[in-house]
Amino acid sequence: MKILTCFMPQSSGTAYVCGEEVGKSDLSIRKKIGYLPEHNPLYGSMYIKEYLLFVAQIHGLKNRRSRVEEVVEQVGLTREQSKKISQLSKGYKQRVGIAQAIIHNPEVLILDEPISGLDPNQIVEIRNLISNLRKDKTIIFSSHILQEVESICDRVVILDKGKIVADRYLNANSDANTTGELRSYITLELTQALADLDSIRRITGVQSIEKLQSTEYKIYLNTESDLREQIFDTVVGSGNKILGMNAGKQSLENVFKEVTK
């Protein structure tokens, strides 16, 4: 993130933002990026509008006051706008941090742990704010709170010791070549072991079968279609009986554990 935002030069390799190479077009790239670091560096002694006007001036914006009013309303700071930053809760300080990141209307928004340390209500508020911002911006969002990643992001990249170990669009219908899939599955509990596993594998949309116990199976799918009816007919047609059948989806937390263990 520090390399992409031109805060730190790369030691090797190349990075591009909006088609421009980091290290060669840094000033132009910075104009296109909004950045909220993990440790939000705010001036606590300044009032919210005073601080945002200062940031707008640094960016050389015209009509600064109207833009500050617009951003204050956009991030939900209207009721707090007359306060000093030091008087704000952490959730509202994060809003100020996001406000300074978007005040110049960047194409790319980079947020490093924006919901770390927030209470459940503040998390919902920041999540909704990010969801609104994503409508017209590319957002790179870093977090260890995987439930929030699943609820906010279109695509997930998991890093382990500096290497990409999973790269997945959360939309299962995406044609992107990715690894570490968040697979849908169906668990089966039968009266006896499956005699013909291939009959299940031949069902369109079945990816693989995992045997959990002698008569329990987990069937992984590569489709969002509900295959329980086809699986039911196949199992019962072979003379077996079903004691239980449940559909589910692999959580991002489970994928994280698998690819980083």
C-alpha positions as CSV (number, residue, x, y, z in Angstrom):
1,M,0.0,0.0,0.0
2,K,2.8,2.4,0.8
3,I,4.4,1.6,-2.6
4,L,1.1,2.1,-4.5
5,T,0.5,5.4,-2.7
6,C,4.1,6.6,-3.5
7,F,5.1,6.8,0.1
8,M,7.8,4.3,-0.3
9,P,9.8,3.2,-3.4
10,Q,9.8,-0.4,-4.4
11,S,13.0,-2.4,-4.1
12,S,12.1,-4.5,-7.2
13,G,9.3,-5.1,-9.7
14,T,6.9,-2.6,-11.1
15,A,3.5,-1.3,-9.9
16,Y,0.9,0.6,-11.9
17,V,-2.0,2.8,-10.8
18,C,-4.5,3.8,-13.5
19,G,-2.0,2.8,-16.1
20,E,0.8,4.9,-14.7
21,E,4.0,3.4,-13.3
22,V,4.9,4.0,-9.7
23,G,8.3,5.7,-9.5
24,K,7.9,7.5,-12.8
25,S,4.6,9.4,-12.4
26,D,4.3,9.8,-8.7
27,L,2.8,13.2,-8.6
28,S,0.2,12.3,-11.2
29,I,-0.6,9.0,-9.3
30,R,-1.0,10.8,-6.0
31,K,-3.7,13.1,-7.6
32,K,-5.6,9.9,-8.5
33,I,-5.4,8.2,-5.1
34,G,-7.1,8.8,-1.7
35,Y,-5.3,7.1,1.2
36,L,-6.4,6.3,4.7
37,P,-3.5,4.8,6.6
38,E,-4.0,2.3,9.5
39,H,-3.0,4.9,12.0
40,N,-5.1,7.8,11.0
41,P,-2.9,10.9,11.2
42,L,-5.3,13.7,12.1
43,Y,-4.7,17.1,13.7
44,G,-6.7,16.8,16.9
45,S,-6.5,20.6,17.7
46,M,-8.2,21.5,14.4
47,Y,-12.0,21.7,13.8
48,I,-13.4,19.2,11.2
49,K,-14.1,21.8,8.5
50,E,-10.9,23.6,9.2
51,Y,-8.9,20.4,8.7
52,L,-10.8,19.5,5.5
53,L,-10.3,23.0,4.1
54,F,-6.6,22.7,4.8
55,V,-6.5,19.3,2.9
56,A,-8.5,20.8,0.1
57,Q,-6.0,23.7,-0.2
58,I,-3.1,21.3,-0.3
59,H,-4.8,19.6,-3.3
60,G,-5.3,22.9,-5.0
61,L,-9.1,22.5,-5.2
62,K,-11.3,25.3,-6.5
63,N,-14.6,26.0,-4.7
64,R,-13.1,24.5,-1.6
65,R,-15.8,25.4,0.9
66,S,-18.6,23.9,-1.2
67,R,-16.5,20.7,-1.7
68,V,-16.0,20.4,2.1
69,E,-19.7,20.8,2.7
70,E,-20.4,18.1,0.2
71,V,-17.9,15.7,1.7
72,V,-19.0,16.4,5.2
73,E,-22.6,15.4,4.3
74,Q,-21.4,12.4,2.2
75,V,-19.5,10.8,5.1
76,G,-22.1,11.6,7.7
77,L,-20.3,14.3,9.7
78,T,-23.0,17.0,9.5
79,R,-24.0,16.7,13.2
80,E,-20.3,16.7,14.3
81,Q,-19.0,19.3,11.9
82,S,-18.6,22.1,14.6
83,K,-16.4,19.9,16.8
84,K,-12.6,19.6,17.1
85,I,-11.2,16.4,15.9
86,S,-9.9,15.5,19.4
87,Q,-13.5,15.5,20.6
88,L,-14.7,12.8,18.2
89,S,-15.1,9.1,18.8
90,K,-12.9,6.7,16.9
91,G,-15.7,6.0,14.4
92,Y,-16.1,9.7,13.6
93,K,-12.3,10.1,13.4
94,Q,-12.3,7.4,10.7
95,R,-15.0,9.3,8.9
96,V,-12.8,12.4,8.9
97,G,-9.9,10.2,7.6
98,I,-12.1,9.0,4.8
99,A,-13.3,12.5,4.1
100,Q,-9.8,13.8,3.6
101,A,-9.1,10.8,1.4
102,I,-12.0,11.5,-1.0
103,I,-12.1,15.3,-0.9
104,H,-10.2,15.6,-4.3
105,N,-12.5,12.9,-5.8
106,P,-9.8,10.3,-6.5
107,E,-10.3,7.4,-8.9
108,V,-8.7,4.9,-6.4
109,L,-9.3,4.8,-2.7
110,I,-6.9,2.8,-0.5
111,L,-8.1,2.0,3.0
112,D,-5.7,0.3,5.5
113,E,-7.6,-1.4,8.4
114,P,-10.4,1.3,8.4
115,I,-12.6,-0.7,10.8
116,S,-9.9,-1.8,13.3
117,G,-10.9,-1.0,16.9
118,L,-14.4,0.1,16.1
119,D,-17.5,-1.0,18.0
120,P,-20.2,-3.0,16.2
121,N,-22.3,0.1,15.5
122,Q,-19.4,2.0,14.1
123,I,-18.4,-0.9,11.9
124,V,-21.8,-1.0,10.3
125,E,-21.6,2.8,9.7
126,I,-18.2,2.6,8.1
127,R,-19.2,-0.5,6.1
128,N,-22.2,1.4,4.7
129,L,-20.1,4.4,3.9
130,I,-17.5,2.3,2.0
131,S,-20.3,0.5,0.1
132,N,-21.6,3.9,-1.1
133,L,-18.2,5.0,-2.1
134,R,-17.5,1.9,-4.2
135,K,-20.2,2.9,-6.7
136,D,-17.8,5.1,-8.6
137,K,-14.4,4.3,-7.3
138,T,-11.9,1.4,-7.1
139,I,-11.3,0.6,-3.5
140,I,-8.5,-1.4,-2.0
141,F,-9.5,-2.4,1.5
142,S,-7.2,-4.1,3.9
143,S,-8.6,-5.9,7.0
144,H,-8.2,-8.9,9.3
145,I,-11.9,-8.9,10.0
146,L,-12.9,-11.4,7.4
147,Q,-16.6,-11.2,7.9
148,E,-16.4,-7.5,6.9
149,V,-14.2,-8.4,3.9
150,E,-16.9,-10.8,2.7
151,S,-19.7,-8.2,3.1
152,I,-17.8,-5.4,1.4
153,C,-15.5,-6.7,-1.2
154,D,-16.0,-8.0,-4.8
155,R,-12.5,-9.6,-4.9
156,V,-10.3,-11.0,-2.1
157,V,-6.6,-11.5,-2.2
158,I,-4.9,-13.3,0.8
159,L,-1.3,-12.7,1.5
160,D,0.9,-15.0,3.6
161,K,4.5,-14.0,4.3
162,G,4.4,-11.5,1.5
163,K,3.1,-13.9,-1.2
164,I,-0.3,-14.2,-2.7
165,V,-1.8,-17.5,-1.7
166,A,-5.4,-16.9,-2.7
167,D,-7.1,-14.6,-5.3
168,R,-10.8,-14.9,-5.7
169,Y,-13.8,-13.0,-7.0
170,L,-16.5,-13.5,-4.4
171,N,-19.0,-13.7,-7.3
172,A,-18.9,-17.4,-8.1
173,N,-20.0,-16.8,-11.7
174,S,-16.9,-14.8,-12.5
175,D,-14.7,-16.2,-15.3
176,A,-11.5,-14.9,-13.7
177,N,-8.7,-17.4,-13.2
178,T,-8.4,-17.4,-9.4
179,T,-7.3,-19.7,-6.6
180,G,-8.5,-20.3,-3.1
181,E,-12.2,-20.5,-4.1
182,L,-15.0,-19.8,-1.7
183,R,-16.9,-23.0,-2.7
184,S,-20.5,-23.9,-2.1
185,Y,-21.1,-27.4,-0.8
186,I,-23.7,-29.9,0.2
187,T,-23.3,-32.2,3.2
188,L,-24.9,-35.7,3.0
189,E,-25.6,-38.2,5.8
190,L,-26.6,-41.6,4.5
191,T,-27.7,-44.9,5.9
192,Q,-24.8,-46.6,4.1
193,A,-21.7,-45.7,2.2
194,L,-22.0,-44.5,-1.4
195,A,-21.2,-47.4,-3.7
196,D,-20.8,-45.2,-6.8
197,L,-19.1,-41.9,-6.2
198,D,-18.8,-41.3,-9.9
199,S,-22.6,-41.0,-10.3
200,I,-22.4,-37.9,-8.1
201,R,-19.4,-36.5,-9.8
202,R,-21.2,-36.7,-13.2
203,I,-23.8,-34.3,-12.0
204,T,-23.2,-30.9,-13.8
205,G,-21.9,-28.4,-11.2
206,V,-20.3,-30.9,-8.9
207,Q,-16.6,-30.2,-8.4
208,S,-15.4,-32.8,-6.0
209,I,-16.5,-35.1,-3.1
210,E,-14.9,-35.3,0.3
211,K,-15.6,-38.3,2.5
212,L,-16.0,-37.1,6.1
213,Q,-17.0,-40.4,7.8
214,S,-18.1,-43.8,6.6
215,T,-21.5,-42.6,5.6
216,E,-21.0,-38.8,5.6
217,Y,-19.9,-36.7,2.6
218,K,-19.2,-33.1,1.6
219,I,-19.9,-32.4,-2.1
220,Y,-18.2,-29.2,-3.4
221,L,-19.9,-27.3,-6.2
222,N,-18.7,-24.9,-8.9
223,T,-22.1,-23.4,-9.5
224,E,-24.6,-21.3,-7.5
225,S,-27.4,-23.6,-8.7
226,D,-29.2,-25.7,-6.1
227,L,-28.2,-29.3,-6.9
228,R,-29.9,-30.9,-3.9
229,E,-32.8,-32.3,-6.0
230,Q,-30.4,-34.0,-8.5
231,I,-28.2,-35.3,-5.7
232,F,-31.3,-36.6,-3.9
233,D,-32.6,-38.4,-7.0
234,T,-29.1,-40.0,-7.7
235,V,-28.6,-41.2,-4.1
236,V,-32.1,-42.6,-3.7
237,G,-32.0,-44.1,-7.2
238,S,-29.0,-46.2,-6.2
239,G,-31.0,-47.7,-3.3
240,N,-29.5,-45.6,-0.6
241,K,-31.4,-43.5,2.0
242,I,-30.6,-40.0,3.1
243,L,-30.7,-39.1,6.8
244,G,-29.6,-35.5,6.3
245,M,-28.8,-33.0,3.6
246,N,-27.6,-29.4,4.1
247,A,-26.4,-26.7,1.7
248,G,-23.7,-24.3,2.8
249,K,-20.8,-22.1,1.6
250,Q,-17.2,-22.2,2.6
251,S,-16.4,-19.1,4.7
252,L,-13.5,-16.8,4.0
253,E,-12.2,-17.6,7.4
254,N,-11.9,-21.3,6.5
255,V,-10.2,-20.5,3.2
256,F,-7.8,-18.2,5.1
257,K,-6.9,-21.1,7.5
258,E,-6.4,-23.5,4.7
259,V,-4.1,-21.4,2.6
260,T,-2.0,-19.9,5.4
261,K,-1.6,-23.0,7.7
